[in-house]
Amino acid sequence: MLSPEERRRCREIERRLTADDPDLAARMRTPTMERPFPVIPVLCVLGWILSPLLMLLGGWAAVLPALALLGAAILGILLWRRRHRIPV
């Protein structure tokens, strides 16, 4: 717990920060954004697991389109996150 003198100093630092850099002060006040669910690693693991299964059922004719769709999904997710400034 802070002493009354330390609290006063802290408030003074906060006031100066708000006056010097209001954008930084506003960012410090807002809660931090949580990292999104790890969709890309989950898709990669899913592709790793399903590739041999698809190979057994349909051969390369089934695996290649599935991997292409997986790559397109990952690219789409990365582009969407970049556009909305969500951390990867």
C-alpha positions in Angstrom: 0.0 0.0 0.0 1.3 3.5 -0.8 1.7 6.1 1.9 -0.2 9.4 1.5 3.0 11.1 0.3 3.6 8.4 -2.3 0.0 8.6 -3.5 0.4 12.4 -3.9 3.5 11.9 -5.9 1.9 9.3 -8.1 -1.1 11.6 -8.8 1.3 14.4 -9.7 3.2 12.1 -12.1 -0.2 11.1 -13.7 -1.2 14.8 -14.0 2.1 15.7 -15.7 1.9 12.7 -18.0 -1.7 13.6 -19.0 -0.5 17.2 -19.8 2.6 16.1 -21.7 1.2 13.2 -23.7 -2.6 12.8 -23.6 -2.6 10.0 -26.1 -0.3 7.8 -24.0 -2.4 8.7 -20.9 -5.6 7.6 -22.7 -4.0 4.3 -23.7 -2.8 3.7 -20.2 -6.4 4.2 -18.9 -8.0 1.8 -21.3 -7.8 -1.9 -20.5 -5.3 -3.9 -22.5 -6.7 -6.0 -25.3 -6.5 -9.7 -24.8 -4.7 -11.9 -27.3 -7.1 -13.6 -29.6 -7.8 -17.3 -29.7 -4.9 -19.1 -31.5 -6.9 -19.9 -34.6 -3.9 -20.4 -36.9 -2.0 -23.0 -34.8 -5.3 -24.9 -34.3 -5.8 -24.9 -38.1 -2.3 -26.1 -38.7 -2.7 -28.9 -36.2 -6.0 -29.8 -37.8 -4.4 -29.9 -41.2 -1.5 -32.0 -39.9 -4.0 -34.5 -38.4 -6.4 -34.6 -41.4 -3.8 -34.8 -44.2 -2.9 -38.5 -43.7 -6.6 -39.3 -43.4 -7.4 -37.5 -46.6 -4.4 -39.2 -48.3 -5.9 -42.6 -47.3 -9.4 -41.8 -48.5 -8.7 -39.8 -51.6 -5.0 -39.6 -52.4 -3.3 -36.5 -53.5 -6.4 -35.3 -55.3 -8.0 -34.8 -51.8 -5.0 -33.5 -49.9 -3.9 -30.8 -52.3 -7.2 -28.9 -52.4 -7.6 -29.3 -48.6 -4.2 -27.8 -48.0 -4.9 -25.0 -50.5 -8.1 -24.2 -48.6 -6.3 -24.3 -45.3 -3.6 -21.9 -46.6 -6.3 -19.5 -47.9 -8.0 -19.6 -44.5 -4.8 -18.8 -42.7 -4.0 -16.0 -45.2 -7.5 -14.6 -44.7 -7.2 -14.6 -40.9 -3.8 -12.9 -41.1 -5.1 -10.2 -43.4 -8.3 -9.6 -41.4 -6.2 -9.3 -38.2 -3.8 -6.9 -39.8 -6.7 -4.8 -41.1 -8.2 -4.6 -37.7 -4.9 -4.3 -35.9 -5.3 -7.4 -33.8 -2.0 -9.0 -32.6 -1.0 -12.3 -34.1 
